[in-house]
Amino acid sequence: MILFVFEGENREPELFATIQKMFFPRDNERITYSFGNNIYELYNELSKLDDAGDLVSLLQERCSGQADNPFEGLNSSDFSEIYLFFDYDFQNKNLELAEINRQLKEMLSKFNDETEYGKLYINYPMIESIRYTKELPDANYYEYVISRADCSSFKKLAADFSAYSSLDFILIDSRKDVSELSEKKLKSLRDNWEHLKKQNVNKANYICHGKNEAPNKKEEVSQEQIFESQLQKHVNKEQSEVAILNAFPLFLYEYFK
């Protein structure tokens, strides 16, 4: 059984529903859960557990008493893999930037293996980065950055910047299955996801190693390496910024061997 934990309740599950339909075999049992808050709140809740529990026990406690509790009767050992998807959100006004980075570094260090505590993927600066592209393939994607000051309006900036008026270019209607799509629509979706995967993987390599091309090894663009390189090259500059990057294409790149 595989567990997917998302920050948001709408956009991430919507995107993942399409990913499931297009890329995952039907015989794999998966549970999805929306945390409904940011990575720093998750850090805070986990810190209160000390060594008395793990992510699954925390989520079990959060869902206790709910009629639709997805963790009813399950234990941590029931999950062979755990994946988490959260936003960097370094414009968060409740924490100093140094504290934001300290907490995220600690989380990435702990959640670095899907078969143990779980594997954490980070969107920079947030999930809407999936849309921050000109018509695919976008040869200039590796150059795009956003200042910390502008991140508070990133959703609008992404919508205005995008070549696409909605996410239909990568989404399957929730009421439809892959088998109901025309060959033309299915090919367009697959091509667009492939372009997004290539753009984000190449950009991750550019962030980490200065090369806008596929890395030689997947380990060269690990989530920890991306974060450290973001700090060094973008975040800790006098005019703090972050290189725009989305987690879902990187997850697809790493997941399928």
C-alpha positions as CSV (number, residue, x, y, z in Angstrom):
1,M,0.0,0.0,0.0
2,I,1.3,3.5,-0.9
3,L,0.5,6.7,1.0
4,F,0.5,10.1,-0.7
5,V,0.2,13.2,1.5
6,F,-0.5,16.5,0.0
7,E,-0.4,20.0,1.4
8,G,-3.6,21.3,-0.3
9,E,-7.1,19.9,-0.6
10,N,-7.8,20.9,-4.2
11,R,-4.9,21.4,-6.7
12,E,-2.6,18.6,-5.7
13,P,-5.3,15.9,-5.5
14,E,-6.6,17.1,-8.8
15,L,-3.2,16.8,-10.5
16,F,-2.5,13.5,-8.8
17,A,-5.8,12.0,-10.0
18,T,-4.6,12.5,-13.6
19,I,-1.2,11.1,-12.8
20,Q,-2.9,8.0,-11.3
21,K,-5.0,7.5,-14.4
22,M,-2.2,7.9,-16.8
23,F,0.8,6.3,-15.1
24,F,-0.1,4.0,-12.3
25,P,-1.3,0.4,-12.7
26,R,-4.7,-0.2,-11.2
27,D,-3.6,-3.1,-9.0
28,N,-1.6,-0.9,-6.7
29,E,-3.6,0.2,-3.7
30,R,-3.1,3.9,-2.8
31,I,-4.3,6.2,-0.1
32,T,-4.2,10.0,-0.6
33,Y,-4.6,12.5,2.3
34,S,-4.7,16.3,2.2
35,F,-3.0,17.8,5.2
36,G,-4.6,21.1,4.7
37,N,-1.7,23.2,6.0
38,N,1.9,24.0,5.2
39,I,5.1,22.1,5.7
40,Y,6.0,24.2,8.7
41,E,2.8,23.3,10.5
42,L,3.5,19.6,9.8
43,Y,7.0,20.2,11.3
44,N,5.4,21.7,14.4
45,E,2.9,18.8,14.8
46,L,5.6,16.2,14.3
47,S,7.9,18.0,16.8
48,K,5.3,17.5,19.5
49,L,5.5,13.7,19.1
50,D,9.1,13.6,20.0
51,D,10.0,9.9,19.4
52,A,6.6,8.7,20.4
53,G,5.1,8.4,16.9
54,D,5.6,8.9,13.2
55,L,3.8,10.5,10.3
56,V,1.2,7.8,10.0
57,S,0.4,7.9,13.7
58,L,0.1,11.7,13.5
59,L,-2.4,11.4,10.6
60,Q,-4.3,8.7,12.4
61,E,-4.8,11.0,15.3
62,R,-5.9,13.8,13.0
63,C,-8.5,11.6,11.4
64,S,-9.7,9.9,14.6
65,G,-13.5,9.9,14.8
66,Q,-14.1,10.9,11.2
67,A,-16.6,8.8,9.4
68,D,-14.3,8.7,6.3
69,N,-11.1,8.0,8.2
70,P,-8.7,6.6,5.6
71,F,-6.4,5.2,8.2
72,E,-8.9,3.2,10.2
73,G,-7.4,-0.1,11.1
74,L,-4.0,0.7,9.5
75,N,-0.5,0.9,10.9
76,S,2.7,2.4,9.6
77,S,3.9,-1.1,8.7
78,D,1.0,-1.4,6.2
79,F,2.6,1.2,4.0
80,S,5.4,0.1,1.8
81,E,6.0,3.6,0.4
82,I,5.1,7.1,1.6
83,Y,5.4,10.3,-0.5
84,L,4.7,13.9,0.7
85,F,4.2,17.0,-1.5
86,F,4.5,20.4,0.0
87,D,5.3,24.0,-1.0
88,Y,8.4,26.0,-0.1
89,D,6.3,29.1,0.6
90,F,9.3,31.1,1.8
91,Q,7.1,34.2,1.9
92,N,5.5,32.8,5.1
93,K,5.2,35.8,7.4
94,N,4.9,33.7,10.6
95,L,8.5,32.6,10.5
96,E,11.9,34.2,9.8
97,L,13.5,33.0,6.6
98,A,16.4,31.4,8.5
99,E,13.9,29.4,10.6
100,I,11.9,28.4,7.5
101,N,15.1,27.1,5.9
102,R,16.2,25.3,9.1
103,Q,12.9,23.5,9.5
104,L,12.7,22.5,5.8
105,K,16.3,21.2,5.9
106,E,15.5,19.1,8.9
107,M,12.3,17.7,7.2
108,L,14.2,16.9,3.9
109,S,16.9,15.1,5.9
110,K,14.3,13.0,7.8
111,F,11.9,12.4,4.9
112,N,14.4,11.2,2.3
113,D,13.4,7.6,1.8
114,E,9.9,6.5,0.8
115,T,10.3,3.0,2.3
116,E,11.2,4.4,5.8
117,Y,9.7,7.7,7.2
118,G,8.6,8.8,3.7
119,K,10.0,10.9,0.9
120,L,9.3,14.6,0.7
121,Y,9.0,16.6,-2.5
122,I,9.0,20.4,-2.5
123,N,7.4,22.8,-5.0
124,Y,9.2,26.1,-5.5
125,P,7.6,28.4,-4.5
126,M,4.3,26.5,-4.6
127,I,2.2,24.0,-6.5
128,E,1.2,26.6,-9.1
129,S,4.7,26.3,-10.6
130,I,3.3,23.5,-12.7
131,R,1.6,26.1,-14.8
132,Y,4.5,28.6,-15.0
133,T,5.5,27.8,-18.6
134,K,5.1,29.2,-22.0
135,E,3.9,26.8,-24.8
136,L,5.5,23.4,-24.3
137,P,8.3,22.7,-24.8
138,D,9.5,25.9,-23.2
139,A,13.3,26.3,-24.0
140,N,13.6,29.2,-21.5
141,Y,12.1,27.3,-18.5
142,Y,15.4,26.8,-16.8
143,E,15.8,30.6,-16.4
144,Y,12.6,31.4,-14.6
145,V,12.9,32.7,-11.0
146,I,10.6,34.6,-8.7
147,S,11.5,37.1,-6.0
148,R,10.4,36.5,-2.4
149,A,8.6,39.8,-2.5
150,D,6.5,38.6,-5.5
151,C,5.6,35.2,-4.1
152,S,2.6,36.4,-2.2
153,S,0.9,36.9,-5.6
154,F,2.5,33.9,-7.4
155,K,-0.8,32.3,-8.2
156,K,-1.9,35.3,-10.3
157,L,1.6,35.7,-11.8
158,A,1.6,32.1,-12.9
159,A,-1.8,32.4,-14.5
160,D,-0.9,35.6,-16.3
161,F,2.5,34.2,-17.4
162,S,1.3,30.8,-18.6
163,A,0.6,30.0,-22.2
164,Y,-2.4,28.0,-21.0
165,S,-5.7,29.5,-19.8
166,S,-6.3,26.6,-17.4
167,L,-4.8,23.3,-16.4
168,D,-6.7,21.4,-19.1
169,F,-3.5,20.9,-20.9
170,I,-2.4,18.4,-18.3
171,L,-5.7,17.3,-16.6
172,I,-8.2,14.5,-17.3
173,D,-11.7,15.5,-16.5
174,S,-12.5,13.9,-13.1
175,R,-15.6,12.3,-14.6
176,K,-13.7,10.5,-17.3
177,D,-11.2,7.6,-17.5
178,V,-8.3,7.3,-19.9
179,S,-10.2,4.9,-22.1
180,E,-12.8,7.6,-22.8
181,L,-10.3,10.0,-24.2
182,S,-9.7,10.5,-27.9
183,E,-6.3,9.4,-29.2
184,K,-5.5,13.0,-29.9
185,K,-6.3,14.2,-26.4
186,L,-4.4,11.3,-24.8
187,K,-1.3,12.0,-26.9
188,S,-1.5,15.7,-26.1
189,L,-1.6,14.9,-22.4
190,R,1.2,12.4,-22.5
191,D,3.4,14.8,-24.5
192,N,2.7,17.7,-22.2
193,W,3.6,15.7,-19.1
194,E,6.7,14.5,-20.8
195,H,7.7,18.0,-21.7
196,L,7.1,19.1,-18.1
197,K,9.1,16.2,-16.8
198,K,12.0,17.0,-19.0
199,Q,11.9,20.8,-18.3
200,N,11.8,20.3,-14.5
201,V,14.5,17.6,-14.4
202,N,16.8,19.6,-16.7
203,K,16.2,22.7,-14.6
204,A,16.8,20.8,-11.3
205,N,20.2,19.8,-12.8
206,Y,20.8,23.4,-13.8
207,I,20.0,24.6,-10.3
208,C,22.3,22.0,-8.8
209,H,25.1,21.8,-11.4
210,G,24.7,24.6,-13.9
211,K,23.7,22.3,-16.8
212,N,20.3,22.6,-18.5
213,E,20.3,18.9,-19.5
214,A,19.4,15.6,-18.0
215,P,21.6,14.5,-15.1
216,N,23.8,11.5,-15.4
217,K,22.3,10.0,-12.2
218,K,19.0,10.6,-10.5
219,E,20.9,11.1,-7.2
220,E,22.4,14.3,-8.7
221,V,19.1,16.1,-8.4
222,S,17.9,14.8,-5.0
223,Q,15.4,17.0,-3.1
224,E,18.1,17.8,-0.5
225,Q,20.6,18.8,-3.3
226,I,18.0,21.0,-5.0
227,F,17.2,22.7,-1.7
228,E,20.9,23.4,-0.8
229,S,21.5,24.8,-4.3
230,Q,18.4,27.0,-4.1
231,L,19.7,28.4,-0.8
232,Q,23.2,29.0,-2.2
233,K,22.3,30.4,-5.6
234,H,19.0,32.1,-5.0
235,V,17.4,32.3,-1.6
236,N,20.4,33.7,0.3
237,K,21.1,36.4,-2.1
238,E,20.6,40.0,-1.0
239,Q,17.5,40.2,-3.1
240,S,16.1,36.8,-2.1
241,E,14.5,34.7,-4.9
242,V,13.8,31.1,-5.8
243,A,14.1,29.2,-9.0
244,I,10.6,28.0,-10.1
245,L,10.3,24.2,-10.0
246,N,7.5,21.7,-9.6
247,A,7.6,18.5,-7.6
248,F,5.3,16.2,-9.6
249,P,7.4,15.9,-12.8
250,L,10.5,15.2,-10.6
251,F,8.5,12.5,-8.7
252,L,7.6,10.9,-12.0
253,Y,11.2,11.0,-13.1
254,E,12.4,9.3,-9.9
255,Y,9.5,6.9,-9.4
256,F,9.7,5.1,-12.8
257,K,13.1,3.5,-12.8
